[in-house]
Amino acid sequence: MLMRVYLHIDGIHCGGCINAIDQLLTNLGADKVDIDLRTMTAKIDYFNQSEVDEFKIVRAIEEIGYLPIYLGKELEEILD
């Protein structure tokens, strides 16, 4: 199962912002991070659901100077 977390992140304005957030989330255990600069939204994928802590993610992004807004999460079954 895949756990996908959705965020809106105010304050991102360039590729450097995206790279900083991507690196942070990867260090927090994310398997894939997809941030859309135009819409300022992030999709964060975790294959290990036990690593998902939405509040820790939000706090960590706030600590590096952005304003994340939690939009929700979903489970997705991965079929090979």
Backbone as a chain_set.jsonl record, in Angstrom:
{"seq": "MLMRVYLHIDGIHCGGCINAIDQLLTNLGADKVDIDLRTMTAKIDYFNQSEVDEFKIVRAIEEIGYLPIYLGKELEEILD", "coords": {"N": [[0.83, -1.184, 0.0], [0.389, 2.223, -0.677], [0.872, 5.318, 0.852], [-0.306, 8.495, 0.413], [0.291, 11.861, 0.934], [-1.111, 15.085, 0.913], [-0.278, 18.494, 0.478], [-0.612, 22.042, 0.655], [1.674, 24.566, 0.021], [2.576, 27.56, 1.073], [4.738, 30.208, 0.104], [6.743, 29.084, -1.429], [8.811, 29.729, -4.21], [10.694, 29.189, -6.129], [13.034, 26.958, -7.798], [14.986, 26.345, -5.917], [13.612, 26.482, -3.497], [11.873, 24.336, -3.825], [13.743, 22.227, -3.975], [14.863, 22.342, -1.383], [12.656, 21.665, 0.251], [12.019, 19.156, -0.804], [14.369, 17.69, -0.172], [14.258, 17.821, 2.636], [11.837, 16.405, 3.17], [12.458, 13.925, 2.086], [14.505, 13.185, 3.82], [12.922, 12.813, 6.018], [11.762, 10.427, 5.489], [10.155, 10.146, 3.213], [9.271, 8.528, 0.179], [8.819, 9.475, -2.37], [8.603, 12.718, -3.676], [6.613, 15.206, -4.984], [6.401, 18.34, -6.11], [4.511, 21.032, -7.17], [5.259, 23.984, -8.523], [3.696, 25.989, -9.664], [1.078, 25.651, -8.649], [1.66, 25.445, -6.019], [1.49, 23.062, -4.569], [2.004, 19.92, -2.936], [2.672, 16.48, -3.361], [3.243, 13.741, -1.458], [4.738, 10.703, -1.199], [4.666, 7.625, 0.55], [5.844, 4.404, 1.072], [6.004, 2.908, 3.305], [3.753, 2.957, 5.625], [3.912, 3.384, 8.36], [5.776, 5.34, 8.725], [4.571, 7.734, 8.27], [3.749, 10.808, 9.484], [1.8, 13.278, 9.673], [1.701, 15.679, 11.104], [4.318, 16.026, 11.988], [5.564, 16.379, 9.529], [4.388, 18.8, 8.651], [5.256, 20.561, 10.705], [8.057, 20.422, 10.343], [8.388, 21.552, 7.8], [7.445, 24.117, 8.311], [9.47, 24.954, 10.048], [11.591, 25.452, 8.326], [10.823, 27.715, 7.099], [8.463, 27.964, 5.528], [4.891, 27.952, 4.82], [2.991, 25.408, 5.365], [-0.047, 23.779, 4.48], [-2.11, 21.336, 5.481], [-3.749, 19.109, 3.398], [-4.834, 16.608, 3.208], [-4.896, 12.947, 3.023], [-4.358, 9.809, 1.333], [-4.867, 6.316, 0.787], [-3.395, 4.024, -1.416], [-3.588, 1.211, -3.371], [-0.961, -0.677, -4.631], [-0.496, -2.215, -7.606], [1.269, -4.67, -9.291]], "CA": [[0.0, 0.0, 0.0], [1.044, 3.521, -0.757], [0.211, 6.409, 1.552], [-0.003, 9.767, -0.241], [-0.08, 13.029, 1.715], [-1.231, 16.29, 0.089], [-0.085, 19.761, 1.169], [-0.428, 23.313, -0.059], [2.808, 25.173, 0.708], [2.772, 28.98, 0.764], [6.093, 30.719, 0.259], [7.693, 28.561, -2.403], [8.822, 30.6, -5.38], [11.74, 28.846, -7.086], [13.542, 25.596, -7.73], [15.707, 26.168, -4.66], [12.601, 26.188, -2.471], [11.417, 22.966, -4.07], [14.823, 21.313, -3.592], [14.992, 22.333, 0.081], [11.527, 20.914, 0.802], [12.196, 17.779, -1.26], [15.425, 17.077, 0.634], [13.729, 17.694, 3.991], [10.85, 15.331, 3.217], [13.174, 12.669, 1.846], [15.172, 12.868, 5.089], [11.879, 12.38, 6.96], [11.292, 9.1, 5.1], [9.314, 10.109, 2.013], [9.838, 7.781, -0.945], [8.722, 10.313, -3.567], [8.042, 14.043, -3.42], [6.28, 15.911, -6.219], [5.942, 19.684, -5.76], [4.147, 21.842, -8.326], [5.523, 25.376, -8.192], [2.59, 26.823, -10.138], [-0.068, 25.544, -7.734], [2.226, 25.375, -4.667], [0.991, 21.861, -3.908], [2.945, 18.81, -2.834], [2.218, 15.105, -3.164], [4.337, 13.056, -0.784], [4.428, 9.272, -1.181], [5.339, 6.747, 1.499], [5.484, 3.002, 0.921], [5.908, 2.41, 4.669], [2.757, 3.825, 6.259], [4.266, 3.684, 9.745], [6.646, 6.514, 8.724], [3.787, 8.928, 7.971], [3.292, 11.624, 10.6], [1.455, 14.525, 8.991], [2.014, 16.828, 11.952], [5.773, 16.169, 11.944], [5.86, 16.928, 8.203], [3.983, 20.211, 8.658], [6.164, 21.302, 11.597], [9.394, 20.485, 9.744], [8.341, 22.53, 6.703], [7.351, 25.432, 8.96], [10.765, 25.284, 10.633], [12.523, 25.963, 7.318], [10.353, 29.013, 6.633], [7.303, 27.933, 4.632], [3.607, 27.77, 5.489], [2.278, 24.26, 4.803], [-1.445, 23.564, 4.861], [-2.435, 19.931, 5.275], [-4.955, 18.953, 2.582], [-5.394, 15.27, 3.367], [-4.077, 11.809, 2.616], [-5.119, 8.69, 0.774], [-4.19, 5.039, 0.601], [-3.533, 3.543, -2.786], [-3.022, -0.116, -3.522], [-0.02, -0.762, -5.743], [-0.603, -3.481, -8.315], [2.356, -4.855, -10.259]], "C": [[0.876, 1.25, 0.0], [0.215, 4.531, 0.019], [0.654, 7.692, 0.863], [-0.571, 10.897, 0.601], [-0.082, 14.233, 0.785], [-1.079, 17.534, 0.965], [-0.162, 20.91, 0.181], [0.679, 24.008, 0.72], [2.98, 26.609, 0.232], [4.234, 29.345, 0.973], [7.111, 30.133, -0.694], [7.631, 29.418, -3.664], [9.885, 30.239, -6.414], [12.157, 27.389, -6.912], [14.319, 25.319, -6.457], [14.776, 25.833, -3.51], [12.151, 24.733, -2.589], [12.484, 21.963, -3.628], [14.977, 21.222, -2.079], [13.884, 21.497, 0.722], [11.642, 19.444, 0.436], [13.229, 17.059, -0.397], [14.946, 16.848, 2.071], [12.785, 16.498, 4.096], [11.482, 13.969, 2.967], [13.894, 12.235, 3.114], [14.18, 12.405, 6.153], [11.24, 11.058, 6.546], [10.407, 9.022, 3.882], [10.025, 9.336, 0.908], [9.805, 8.586, -2.238], [8.056, 11.626, -3.175], [7.819, 14.711, -4.758], [5.667, 17.255, -5.83], [5.701, 20.464, -7.044], [4.285, 23.309, -7.934], [4.351, 26.279, -8.558], [1.42, 26.818, -9.162], [0.358, 25.53, -6.264], [1.65, 24.194, -3.882], [2.052, 20.769, -3.937], [2.184, 17.512, -2.666], [3.421, 14.355, -2.611], [3.944, 11.597, -0.614], [5.304, 8.521, -0.188], [4.882, 5.321, 1.229], [5.373, 2.331, 2.282], [4.991, 3.357, 5.441], [3.125, 4.207, 7.683], [5.171, 4.913, 9.843], [5.877, 7.818, 8.532], [3.31, 9.583, 9.268], [3.046, 13.018, 10.031], [1.855, 15.754, 9.801], [3.524, 17.087, 11.992], [6.2, 16.784, 10.61], [5.567, 18.422, 8.179], [4.935, 21.035, 9.51], [7.545, 21.473, 10.97], [9.439, 21.507, 8.613], [8.23, 23.945, 7.261], [8.711, 25.885, 9.488], [11.767, 25.795, 9.607], [11.938, 27.176, 6.584], [9.179, 29.055, 5.68], [6.031, 27.716, 5.442], [2.848, 26.619, 4.821], [0.853, 24.167, 5.344], [-1.782, 22.123, 4.486], [-3.762, 19.82, 4.531], [-5.586, 17.575, 2.713], [-4.422, 14.192, 2.933], [-4.985, 10.732, 2.039], [-4.239, 7.454, 0.726], [-4.436, 4.577, -0.816], [-2.872, 2.175, -2.864], [-2.156, -0.147, -4.77], [-0.137, -2.151, -6.35], [0.517, -3.584, -9.344], [1.898, -5.679, -11.429]], "O": [[1.949, 1.295, 0.603], [-1.005, 4.592, -0.139], [1.851, 7.951, 0.74], [-1.754, 10.901, 0.942], [0.824, 14.394, -0.033], [-1.665, 17.625, 2.044], [0.185, 20.76, -0.99], [0.637, 24.042, 1.95], [3.469, 26.852, -0.871], [4.886, 28.857, 1.897], [8.236, 30.626, -0.77], [6.552, 29.787, -4.129], [9.983, 30.889, -7.454], [11.697, 26.691, -6.008], [14.32, 24.191, -5.962], [15.098, 25.009, -2.654], [12.06, 24.006, -1.6], [12.168, 20.965, -2.981], [15.198, 20.134, -1.547], [14.146, 20.709, 1.631], [11.392, 18.575, 1.272], [12.988, 15.94, 0.056], [15.204, 15.793, 2.651], [12.916, 15.675, 5.003], [11.083, 12.974, 3.571], [13.898, 11.052, 3.452], [14.552, 11.688, 7.082], [10.282, 10.611, 7.176], [9.941, 7.937, 3.535], [11.235, 9.473, 0.723], [10.66, 8.407, -3.105], [7.071, 11.641, -2.437], [8.732, 14.779, -5.581], [4.561, 17.311, -5.293], [6.58, 20.548, -7.903], [3.521, 23.815, -7.112], [4.049, 27.229, -7.837], [0.838, 27.866, -8.881], [-0.486, 25.594, -5.37], [1.36, 24.307, -2.691], [2.882, 20.706, -4.844], [1.193, 17.438, -1.939], [4.488, 14.337, -3.224], [2.944, 11.286, 0.033], [6.511, 8.747, -0.097], [3.683, 5.05, 1.164], [4.721, 1.295, 2.408], [5.414, 4.434, 5.86], [2.693, 5.252, 8.168], [5.323, 5.476, 10.927], [6.463, 8.897, 8.621], [2.564, 8.985, 10.044], [3.965, 13.83, 9.921], [2.297, 16.755, 9.239], [3.955, 18.239, 12.026], [7.103, 17.619, 10.574], [6.398, 19.216, 7.738], [5.378, 22.102, 9.083], [8.137, 22.548, 11.057], [10.415, 22.245, 8.48], [8.854, 24.869, 6.739], [9.061, 27.061, 9.386], [12.706, 26.504, 9.972], [12.484, 27.615, 5.572], [8.922, 30.096, 5.076], [6.09, 27.339, 6.612], [2.146, 26.827, 3.831], [0.596, 24.444, 6.516], [-1.741, 21.748, 3.314], [-4.775, 20.364, 4.97], [-6.752, 17.394, 2.365], [-3.291, 14.467, 2.533], [-6.201, 10.742, 2.23], [-3.015, 7.547, 0.636], [-5.536, 4.716, -1.353], [-1.719, 2.013, -2.463], [-2.571, 0.305, -5.837], [0.099, -3.151, -5.672], [0.693, -2.688, -10.17], [2.678, -5.938, -12.344]]}, "num_chains": 1, "name": "protein.A"}
